[in-house]
Amino acid sequence: MAVKPIIDTVSILQSALESGLGAKYKKLAEALEVKILDGTIEAGAKLPPHRALADRLGITIGTVSRVYAELERMGLVVARVGDGTFVRRRGLERKRDEGFRNFIDEPQQYYDMSRNMHIPGHEIDYLSESLMAFASDPKTLQDLTLYTPDVGLPRYRMAGARWLGHDSFEPQADQVICTNGGQHGLLCALLALLRAGDTIATEQLTYPGLITAARFLGIKILGVDMDEQGIIPAALEELCRSNRISALYCTPTIQNPTTAVLSPQRREELARVCRDNNLLIIEDEAHGVLVEDRPLPLTCHAPERTILISSLSKAVAAGLRVGYLHAPNSLQSRLAASLRATCWMATPLALELATHWIDDGTADRLRRQQVHEISRRKSLVEGLLFGLNYRTHPQSPHFWIEVPEPWRASEIEADLKQKNYLITAAEAFAVGRSAVPQYVRASVSNASSNDQLLSDGFQALARTLKEEAGQFAM
């Protein structure tokens, strides 16, 4: 039988305080754990407010905070800013707590504008040709069944260096480590460079894959204020004064989700702040590879402390799962160890394909096709957004669109889903518990090639936003 929220919960905890030895918060957390697991305190139940419980039990608010934090750590409760602390149940979690996923198992009636995906092109034809060529080469086939060096064969690393390089940035192959995609590269970097309890700074709105990985590794995340260019160096410096921060993760080119691009001057200033505060830098270039004239990466400004992550997933083929880390020599052994701990080595077949395509120009042809298709699709729908406040970048596959007051992004997201369209609200990208800006992200990179469905989706989104803003008759 479920307990009454405050009276019976207090009774349970008073008994726990009076029995046994040990820290108060541990005894209280263990008592609540037992009652939650046996169903005495039901899923979805709201736990008493911190101050009310502290007053009833004659303990400090800090002790109650530690109790609830311990329960949250165990996955038994969910803390919702402004609402309280609730016993966990499916569907109660915030978007940011659900975890990052790149495949959404939704019914086929939904048209998905929620994810930035690789748009299918001619890669299937190239894949067929390459696999047939491999099949006729026994030596290559034999090599693909064997272990390779953990960081990748020399020719794989050379191809990775060519993929990463642009303008005056000419990476050396011995600084490149091959990974099973960009997300795996990020995980390897976090495993190698940080420990549970360490703190990493990132943009206030950031890549959900970082949030998920950091949570599983016990790494704390702090959000840094942003402007139209992206992360603000002065805000990072201020954050370092009051917190012990080990590293910075950021996306300087086509930041996800805001589409911001840091200027060369801003990159230089950011590198200085990281150097002054002894921060390592994890730089993500997921969408940066789509930008032909992109600024030089942060690693050019702080080569001794920057790990650059890139992959083929946005430009060539998502399922290929090939990524590259570029790192200073001093960090190579730690990164190699983390790679061995996760998969021993990146998959040779995928790397052989990627190397072949980078060497013969196929990868760059596919990248250019991707850029062209993104531009073509955006030209079809951008006019539908007229009158709305939004941001994008010519090579970004998504729009970052403001939701008019007094409506919330989550309400727009839910409304569109009822109409069979999926978008992503800002909460999925938010770090910490600070106020979340009311924006939604809508992407043109659905795998479908049906332009009418694309136009219908953006038309439905625009109509919903404009109706909420009072521009359309209800």
FENTATA-V501341 format. One record per backbone hydrogen bond with DSSP energy under -1.0 kcal/mol. CO is the residue of the C=O (numbers start at 1). NH is the residue of the N-H. If there is no record, write none. Layout:
BEGIN
CO,NH / CO,NH
END
This chain:
BEGIN
6,10 / 7,11 / 8,12 / 9,13 / 10,14 / 11,15 / 12,16 / 13,17 / 14,18 / 23,27 / 24,28 / 25,29 / 26,30 / 27,31 / 28,32 / 29,33 / 30,34 / 31,35 / 32,36 / 33,37 / 34,38 / 35,40 / 35,41 / 40,3 / 42,45 / 45,87 / 49,53 / 50,54 / 51,55 / 52,56 / 53,57 / 54,58 / 54,59 / 60,64 / 61,65 / 62,66 / 63,67 / 64,68 / 65,69 / 66,70 / 67,71 / 68,72 / 69,73 / 70,74 / 71,76 / 72,75 / 76,88 / 78,86 / 80,83 / 80,84 / 84,80 / 85,47 / 86,78 / 87,44 / 89,92 / 94,97 / 95,98 / 104,106 / 107,110 / 111,422 / 113,443 / 122,126 / 123,127 / 124,128 / 125,129 / 126,130 / 127,131 / 128,132 / 129,133 / 130,134 / 131,135 / 132,136 / 134,137 / 137,141 / 138,142 / 139,143 / 140,144 / 142,145 / 143,146 / 149,152 / 151,178 / 153,157 / 154,158 / 155,159 / 156,160 / 157,161 / 158,162 / 159,163 / 160,164 / 161,165 / 166,169 / 169,166 / 172,175 / 173,176 / 175,327 / 177,325 / 179,181 / 179,323 / 181,185 / 182,186 / 183,187 / 184,188 / 185,189 / 186,190 / 187,191 / 188,192 / 189,193 / 190,194 / 195,198 / 198,220 / 199,246 / 199,247 / 200,222 / 201,249 / 202,224 / 204,431 / 207,210 / 207,211 / 208,212 / 209,213 / 210,214 / 211,215 / 212,216 / 213,217 / 214,219 / 218,197 / 220,200 / 222,202 / 224,204 / 225,232 / 230,227 / 232,236 / 233,237 / 234,238 / 235,239 / 236,240 / 237,241 / 243,245 / 246,280 / 247,201 / 248,282 / 250,284 / 252,262 / 255,259 / 260,255 / 263,267 / 264,268 / 265,269 / 266,270 / 267,271 / 268,272 / 269,273 / 270,274 / 271,275 / 272,276 / 273,277 / 274,279 / 275,278 / 280,248 / 281,307 / 282,250 / 283,309 / 285,289 / 287,290 / 288,291 / 297,300 / 298,301 / 298,302 / 302,305 / 305,281 / 307,283 / 308,326 / 309,285 / 310,324 / 312,316 / 312,317 / 318,321 / 322,312 / 323,179 / 324,310 / 325,177 / 326,308 / 328,331 / 331,335 / 332,336 / 333,337 / 334,338 / 335,339 / 336,340 / 337,341 / 338,342 / 339,343 / 343,345 / 347,351 / 348,352 / 349,353 / 350,354 / 351,355 / 352,356 / 353,357 / 354,358 / 355,359 / 356,360 / 357,363 / 361,365 / 362,366 / 363,367 / 364,368 / 365,369 / 366,370 / 367,371 / 368,372 / 369,373 / 370,374 / 371,375 / 372,376 / 373,377 / 374,378 / 375,379 / 377,381 / 378,382 / 381,384 / 382,385 / 383,386 / 385,388 / 389,402 / 391,400 / 393,396 / 397,444 / 399,442 / 400,391 / 401,440 / 404,407 / 408,412 / 409,413 / 410,414 / 411,415 / 412,416 / 413,417 / 414,418 / 416,421 / 417,420 / 420,111 / 422,113 / 424,441 / 425,428 / 426,429 / 429,206 / 437,439 / 438,403 / 439,426 / 440,401 / 441,424 / 442,399 / 450,454 / 451,455 / 452,456 / 453,457 / 454,458 / 455,459 / 456,460 / 457,461 / 458,462 / 459,463 / 460,464 / 461,465 / 462,466 / 463,467 / 464,468 / 465,469 / 466,471 / 467,470
END
